[in-house]
Amino acid sequence: MARRCAISGKGPMSGNNVSHAKNRTKRRFLLNLRTVRITLDDGTTQKIKISARELRTLKKLS
């Protein structure tokens, strides 16, 4: 499965590692993904991957 948030759609970003000599090499900034179980309207549960920020937002709204 892709490294993408199921709710917000956020994915990895790209950037540079910068050394003291200012050499630049490409790197990836990965998301802080969490696997959580949610209960759907029909009573079944489903596992989804969401970012930690979205998890915090869902806890705040419920």
C-alpha angles and dihedrals in degrees: 000000000000122000093249134122112249093214108036098024093228117159139178119304127212131226143137137287105223119201126201087263088055092247109157126211126173121258139170128238104213126205124251094243124186128190110226135174117234128190114231126213093262092057098256123123127229134188117231134173114235133168120257090245092056090047089054091049092050091051090050093051097046 
